[in-house]
């Protein structure tokens, strides 16, 4: 009996959590196919054919020829570095077009697959809108911080006057600056008087500004299907992590603890997932000293490996179960 065939979209530099999920899929009796997109197209080939009234899709990896038209599920985990190595094989003028066609081919194939997906590429693109996330979260009953998204220094100053309190600034995407070949991630930062002197530069790059909330705890909520895994960290224990815990992520990695949520927060979070029809979500919340929970953002491809290790890989097991329809999921 067919117990499920799952395609995993990732890259060769991904962490060990992918193999953990694969082991769980195999333990359930399913089949897992790992597609490292950074090996496409140099080491892998992808073909879609419509003929004789049916579609056929073939993934070639080394000597393996793997049919994909009988997939039962897709886990879109990561799609980093598509076309890696082409820069050494193609003339520079052809490189952007070739990588563009690779992306269109891969994502076009995935979008058209008539099977369960966690999640479709188009859903990830919708979730790029942090503004919509905040609107939807508020509509589901979650508190959200006072927020201003702008490239207008004048409107930002008006927002600062209206909120009458400290602000933080953040980018709406995974933002990094590359200097001398090194990646420098742009974290969330508090607005200081020095920043106010350079507000005119805001015109060239919009940013998101939010009221700075006092934090009793910061939470990472991982929801898979209908199952909620809630963990919290005291980010205020280290000076560098007080505004953005990721700055001291390695130092705090073992300090995360399970954190039961109030029933009304659980219901609101599940309603948020229902609204987007998501089966995987990594959600960031803040718990204030007054006991109020605030929604910050939802990431449909957010990381969970360090939390998985804190709960004996229960998150990975649930993910495998949802992919194989061994657990309740949203269709």
C-alpha positions in Angstrom: 0.0 0.0 0.0 1.3 3.5 -0.9 2.0 5.3 2.4 3.0 8.6 0.8 5.8 10.1 -1.3 7.1 13.5 -0.2 9.3 15.9 -2.1 11.4 18.1 0.1 12.7 21.4 -1.4 15.8 22.5 0.4 19.5 23.1 -0.3 22.7 21.2 0.5 23.8 23.6 3.3 20.5 23.2 5.3 20.8 22.0 8.9 20.1 18.6 10.3 16.4 19.1 10.8 15.7 18.1 7.2 17.2 14.6 7.8 15.3 14.4 11.1 12.0 14.9 9.2 13.1 12.4 6.5 13.7 9.8 9.2 10.3 10.4 10.7 8.7 10.1 7.2 10.5 6.8 6.7 9.4 5.6 10.1 5.8 6.2 9.1 6.4 4.1 6.0 6.6 6.9 3.6 9.2 7.9 0.9 11.1 11.1 1.1 12.9 12.7 -1.9 15.4 15.5 -1.1 15.8 18.1 -3.9 18.8 20.4 -3.1 18.0 23.3 -5.4 21.6 24.7 -5.2 22.6 21.6 -7.3 20.1 22.6 -10.0 20.9 22.7 -12.9 24.6 21.6 -12.7 24.1 18.3 -10.9 20.3 17.8 -11.4 17.8 18.0 -14.2 14.1 18.7 -14.1 11.6 17.8 -16.9 7.9 18.3 -17.2 6.1 16.7 -20.2 2.4 16.7 -21.2 1.7 14.1 -23.9 -0.9 11.4 -24.4 -3.4 13.2 -22.2 -1.2 13.1 -19.0 1.6 15.0 -17.3 4.9 13.4 -16.4 7.5 15.0 -14.2 11.1 13.7 -13.9 13.8 14.6 -11.5 17.3 13.3 -12.5 19.9 13.3 -9.7 23.1 11.5 -10.7 22.1 8.1 -12.0 18.7 8.3 -10.3 15.6 9.1 -12.4 12.8 9.9 -10.0 9.2 10.4 -11.2 7.4 13.2 -9.4 4.0 13.0 -11.0 2.9 10.6 -8.3 3.8 12.8 -5.3 1.4 12.9 -2.4 3.0 15.9 -0.7 5.6 18.7 -1.0 7.5 20.3 1.9 8.9 23.6 0.6 11.6 24.2 3.1 14.2 26.5 1.4 15.1 27.5 -2.1 18.5 29.1 -1.5 21.2 29.5 -4.2 19.4 28.2 -7.3 21.9 28.1 -10.1 24.9 28.0 -7.9 28.1 27.5 -9.9 26.6 28.9 -13.2 28.6 32.1 -12.6 31.7 30.1 -13.4 30.2 28.5 -16.6 28.2 31.3 -18.3 29.1 34.7 -19.5 27.9 37.4 -17.1 25.4 38.8 -19.6 23.5 35.5 -19.8 23.5 34.7 -16.1 20.5 36.6 -14.8 18.3 35.3 -17.6 19.4 31.7 -17.0 18.8 31.9 -13.3 15.4 33.5 -14.0 14.4 30.6 -16.2 15.6 28.1 -13.6 13.4 29.8 -11.0 10.4 29.9 -13.3 10.8 26.3 -14.2 11.1 25.0 -10.6 8.4 27.2 -9.1 6.1 26.7 -12.0 6.4 22.9 -11.6 5.7 23.2 -7.9 2.7 25.5 -8.3 1.1 23.1 -10.7 1.5 19.9 -8.7 -1.9 18.5 -7.8 -0.9 17.3 -4.3 -0.8 18.6 -0.7 1.9 21.3 -0.2 3.4 22.8 2.9 3.2 25.5 1.5 2.8 26.6 -2.1 5.3 29.1 -3.4 2.5 31.6 -4.0 1.5 31.4 -0.4 5.0 32.3 0.7 4.9 35.3 -1.6 1.6 36.5 -0.2 3.2 36.3 3.3 5.9 38.7 2.2 3.3 41.4 3.1 4.0 42.2 6.8 1.2 44.8 6.6 -1.4 42.2 5.6 -0.1 39.9 8.4 -0.7 42.6 11.0 -4.2 43.4 9.6 -5.1 39.7 9.6 -3.7 39.1 13.1 -5.7 42.0 14.5 -8.8 40.7 12.8 -8.2 37.3 14.5 -8.2 39.0 17.9 -4.4 39.4 18.5 -2.9 42.6 19.7 -0.4 44.2 17.4 2.1 47.0 18.1 1.4 50.6 16.8 3.1 50.5 13.4 4.2 52.8 10.7 5.6 51.7 7.3 6.9 54.6 5.4 9.6 56.3 3.4 8.4 59.7 4.5 10.5 61.4 7.3 7.6 63.8 7.9 5.1 61.0 8.5 7.5 59.1 10.7 8.0 62.2 12.9 4.2 62.5 13.2 4.0 58.8 14.2 6.6 59.3 16.8 4.7 62.3 18.2 1.5 60.3 18.2 2.9 57.2 20.0 5.0 59.3 22.4 7.3 56.5 23.2 10.4 54.7 22.1 10.3 53.0 18.7 12.1 50.1 17.0 13.0 49.9 13.3 13.0 46.8 11.2 13.1 45.6 7.6 10.1 43.8 6.1 12.3 41.2 4.5 15.4 39.2 5.4 17.8 42.0 4.9 21.6 41.8 4.8 24.4 44.1 3.7 27.5 42.5 2.0 30.8 44.2 2.7 34.0 42.6 1.4 32.2 39.3 0.8 30.8 39.1 4.4 27.1 39.1 5.2 25.9 41.5 7.8 22.3 40.9 8.8 20.2 43.9 9.6 18.5 43.2 12.9 15.7 45.1 14.7 17.1 48.2 16.3 15.9 50.9 18.6 15.6 54.4 17.2 18.2 56.7 18.8 18.7 60.5 18.6 21.5 59.8 16.1 19.1 58.1 13.8 16.8 61.2 13.8 19.7 63.2 12.2 19.6 60.9 9.1 15.9 60.6 8.6 16.0 62.2 5.1 17.7 59.0 3.9 14.5 57.1 4.7 13.1 58.3 1.4 15.3 55.9 -0.5 14.3 52.7 1.4 11.0 52.3 3.3 11.1 50.8 6.7 8.7 49.5 9.3 8.6 51.3 12.7 6.8 50.0 15.7 6.3 51.0 19.3 9.0 49.4 21.5 7.2 47.0 23.9 8.5 46.2 27.3 9.2 42.4 27.4 8.6 39.9 30.1 9.3 37.1 27.6 9.7 36.6 23.8 7.9 33.6 22.3 8.4 31.5 19.2 5.2 29.6 18.4 5.5 26.7 15.9 2.2 25.5 14.5 2.0 22.4 12.3 -1.4 21.4 11.2 -3.5 21.9 14.3 -0.7 21.3 16.8 0.9 24.2 18.7 4.4 24.1 20.0 5.0 27.2 22.2 8.4 28.2 23.7 9.7 31.3 25.4 12.9 33.0 26.2 13.9 35.8 28.6 15.6 38.0 26.1 16.3 40.8 28.6 19.0 38.8 30.5 21.7 39.9 28.0 22.1 43.5 26.9 22.6 42.7 23.2 19.4 40.6 23.0 17.0 43.0 24.6 15.8 44.6 21.3 16.3 41.5 19.1 17.1 38.1 20.7 18.6 36.9 17.4 21.7 38.9 18.2 22.5 36.5 21.0 20.7 33.5 19.5 23.6 31.1 20.0 24.1 32.2 23.6 20.4 31.8 24.4 19.8 28.6 22.5 19.6 26.4 25.5 17.4 28.8 27.6 14.2 28.3 25.6 11.4 26.7 27.7 7.9 25.4 26.9 5.3 28.1 27.6 1.6 27.2 27.7 -0.5 29.9 26.1 -3.9 31.1 27.2 -6.9 29.5 25.4 -7.9 32.7 23.7 -4.4 33.2 22.3 -4.4 29.6 21.0 -7.7 30.1 19.3 -6.6 33.4 17.7 -3.4 31.8 16.4 -5.3 28.8 14.9 -7.7 31.3 13.3 -4.7 33.1 11.8 -3.5 29.9 10.3 -7.0 29.1 9.1 -7.2 32.4 7.4 -4.1 31.8 5.4 -4.8 28.1 5.1 -1.3 27.4 6.4 -0.1 24.1 7.8 3.2 25.4 9.0 3.9 28.7 10.7 6.6 30.1 13.0 5.1 33.0 14.9 6.8 35.6 17.0 5.0 37.1 20.0 6.0 39.3 22.9 4.6 38.9 26.4 4.6 42.2 28.3 5.1 42.6 32.0 1.4 43.4 32.2 0.6 39.9 30.8 -0.5 41.0 27.3 0.5 39.1 24.2 1.5 41.0 21.1 1.8 39.5 17.6 5.0 40.5 15.6 5.1 38.3 12.5 4.4 34.9 10.9 7.0 33.1 8.9 5.8 30.2 6.8 9.4 28.9 6.5 10.7 29.9 9.9 13.4 27.9 11.6 12.6 25.4 14.3 15.7 23.1 14.7 16.8 24.5 18.1 13.2 24.1 19.5 12.9 20.6 18.0 15.9 19.5 20.1 14.1 20.9 23.2 11.1 18.6 22.8 12.7 15.3 21.7 12.0 16.1 18.0 8.3 16.3 18.5 8.0 19.2 16.0 9.8 17.2 13.2 7.6 14.2 13.9 4.4 16.3 13.7 5.6 17.8 10.4 6.2 14.3 8.9 2.8 13.2 10.2 1.0 16.2 8.5 2.9 15.6 5.2 1.7 12.0 5.2 -1.8 12.9 6.4 -1.2 10.9 9.6 -2.3 14.1 11.5 -5.1 16.6 10.9 -4.2 19.3 8.4 -5.8 22.2 6.4 -6.6 21.3 2.8 
